């Protein structure tokens, strides 16, 4: 096998994984009752996420979004503690397009 075969086979493996992730966890998956999806983000000049817009149009600053995520009111996000603070991130589902950093800006 040459180097191009390795690249081609790995690319096919990744594409298969992304297709499977979409089937299992696609962004079309309905949120649990009482939860909203984040559909857009606002970033500062450094590219840091500073605010979020939900599917109902609500705009949440970072701290409020953290509180809502901890309370279970935001779908498909996780809160974890790193760098001495809580951080909001998309659920790890293998779909790049629904990562918070990749959502449209408002």
N, C-alpha and C positions, 0 to 999 in steps of 0.2 A: 504494500500500500504506500502511495506517495503522500506528501504533505497536503496536497489538494484534496485527496480522498478523506483525510482526517477532518479537514475544515468542512467539507460537504456533509459528512456524516454527523458532525457535531451540530451544524446548522439545522439539519433535519431533526435531530434529537430535541433541540431547543424549540423549534417550531411545533413539534408534536406536543411538548409540554405546555406551551402557551395555549394551544387549541384545547387541550384537556382542562386546563385551568379555567378557560372561558366557559366550557361546558359545566364545570363543577361550581364555579364561584363567580360567574360573569357579573359585570357591572349592572346587568339587568335584574340580578337577584333582588327580590323584594326585601326591604328592611323589615325588621321585626316591628310589631305594633309599638307605637310611641317613639320610633326612631326616625330620623331624617338623614338623608345623604348629603354630604358636602359635594357641591357641583362646581365651585369656582374658588379661587384663592386670590389673595393680595400679597404681594412681596415688597420688601423694602429695597433700597438701592443696592444692598449687598446680596439680594436674591433670597433673603430669609423670609419664610412665611410669617405674616403678621396678622392676617385676618382670613375669614372663611365665609363663604356664602352657601346657605343650604338650599335644597330644592324648593322650599317654600318662599325663598327670597330673603330670609333673615340673614343679617350680616353680623358675624361674631368676631370679636377680637380674640387674640390667641388665648388669653387666660380664660375667657368665658367658654371658648371651644374646649379647652382642657377640662373644665368643670363639667360641661355637658357630656363629654366623652366618658369621664369617670362615672357619671350618673347613668350611663347607658342610653343617653338620648341621641347619640350620633352613631349611624351605621357604618360599618366597614372601616373603622379606625381603631387604633390601639394607643394606649398611653404607657410609656415606659420611662424609667428613671435612669438618666445618664448625664454625665457632666455636672452633677450636683443639682439637677432640676428635672422636672417632668417634661417629656417631649411627646408631641402628637405625631403619629404617622399612620399611613394606610395599613390595613391588614396585609400581611404577607400572603398574597394569593397567586403570585407568578404573572400578574397582568400589569405591564408597565404603564399602560395608558391611564389606569385609574389611580396611580400613585399621586399623592397630594401635589408633589412638585410638577407633575405633568398636566394637572387640570388647567382649564382656561383661567385667565385673570379677569377680575371684575374691577 
